[in-house]
Amino acid sequence: MNNSEFRLPSAEGEAQRYSEFYIDPHIHMTARTTYDYIIMRESGIVATIEPAFWLGQPRTHVGTFQDYFNSLVGWERFRASQFGIQHYCTIGINPKEANNEALAEAVMELLPLYVCKEGVVAIGEIGYDDQTPAEDKYFRRQLELAKELDMLVLIHTPHRNKKAGTSRSMDACVEHGLDPARVIIDHNNEETVREVLDRGFWAAFTIYPQTKMGNARMVEIVKQHGCDRIIVDSSADWGMSDPLAVPKTAQLMRERGIPETYVRAVCYENALAAYSQSGQIQETDWLASDAIDQRQMFNGNSVLRGQEPTVRSSRECILIE
Ligand SMILES: [Zn+2]
């Protein structure tokens, strides 16, 4: 596959369309392809945050968690950089796998080794799935860890009993003394957004085809609630999802008359403001990023599979042409 096949159209209108930068602050790139990185960068995505989550099949050994965390702070970060995208992550034990208590206990011991590594912007995604006692136990243990280490928290709200589960997640954060301004509540919808904003938390929305939120609904939410503390993400993973959900939603917002300042806030600035509180992500990371040089290696491996490496200066990376 040759990168040059995926260059942006040079027509002026097209260049204008892609002139903005975007952040996708919730995407599971481990499950995505290199082609996704290429089209994401071409669509203006300059930074991604990859929360630790479950892989579709329960893990049975703590070692697989350790290797997964290593890949989030290691290979995946490197792979993204090779396509001009800055990669950050959150580390935690997800609610679903917290139900295997013996395993969850072992993962809890690993967390302090990983949450302070470079590029880790929060503890997450944590919270409730079925709202079981075990989920509650490990959610709260991780909130305590966040409190102790003064870290941000990313919360996954449940798909079932969402409204109650979202309220309960925020209650737990407050009970553990966390500042709502340092907690991002994700997978919101029309039912949850008002309470999340009123209580001072960040409200993230996952644009996920057919289930969580479509982007036409997202446009209406911004029309109704404005742009303060609202964040758009894709949560693209191994399921039916769209790694271009953020730029596509931005485009739809513009077409439907949302002011440019709002679009920029919900698709770029708010994610940066929320997560830069970690001290691990800042705009200069991509504005002054190193050139793409696919001859680079990570632990002796490059992203190349025998292809010619792409080598571009950082100026060429910033100018999307
Ligand atoms: Zn996720």
Residues whose N, C-alpha, C, O or C-beta is under 5 A from the ligand:
A	BS01	ZN	F53 S235
